[in-house]
Amino acid sequence: LPQNNFGHCLHGGPEGFHNQYFDVVEVTDNSIKLAYTAADGEMGFPGNLQTTVTYTVKDDNTLDMLFEAETDQETIVNLTNHSYFNLSGDPSVPCTDHVLFINADYYTPIDSTFMTTGEIKKVYGTPMNFTKRHPLYQTIGDTSWQDIRYANGYDHNWCLNTYKDGKGDDTKVAASVYSEATGIYMELFTDQPGLQVYTGNFLDGTVTGKNGKTYPQRASICLEPQTYPDAPNKKEFPSPYLKPGEKYHHHSAFRFSVR
């Protein structure tokens, strides 16, 4: 596999799915279904992987996402959504005032290359504890904690309480983000075992977005439901392997409200 991040294969390689064009296969008044087939050997991964993703906007202000995939050879699949959110409505303002909740008693520590060590540790008594919601600024700068020092903020995987015995409950809140400035409240629901939270630590003002806005460090937060990073090399983690005849299924949803 391509080594595009400290000797690791990140995001499926430099030409992963985030850099591919998907075909539109179905459109309704409130949904769109997209498809992409990764050829055997693409980015080093085995098997012809047929992938679809369906985005649906529901009447209750929910963005619903369904990822599915099938393969003709055993391969590795771990799809997610990497949208950046700033609920203040102004991405030039850091998201550190956002109030974060993560429904997880455990997380997976990382090393200096941002890779999981294989450990699964309790969050209690550490800056990784978001079981009691609090603003990011209260703990994001706690460099006395090695994990935060390595990532220069949050870029870690939490082991969701909503996933037990090999099955995720996508009816329960896995995480939420709240902006006191606007009252916008976002809840995440997912059937995935893990949640990667990234706080834009490597944004540096060089990227220009809509309306000429530049994105400074921590301009936004990402909630990425998935299986644990480096799961192919850590047998104690939930398996990311997909075999012929099986179907990969990932359902997640972001629900928005004002409080």
PyMOL commands that set and color helices and strands:
alter all, ss='L'
color gray80, all
select helices_A, chain A and resi 17-19+42-44+95-97+136-138+146-151+210-212+231-233
alter helices_A, ss='H'
color red, helices_A
select strands_A, chain A and resi 23-27+31-38+49-57+62-71+75-76+99-102+106-108+121-122+134-135+155-159+163-164+167-168+175-178+184-190+194-198+222-226+241-242+248-258
alter strands_A, ss='S'
color yellow, strands_A
deselect
rebuild
show_as cartoon
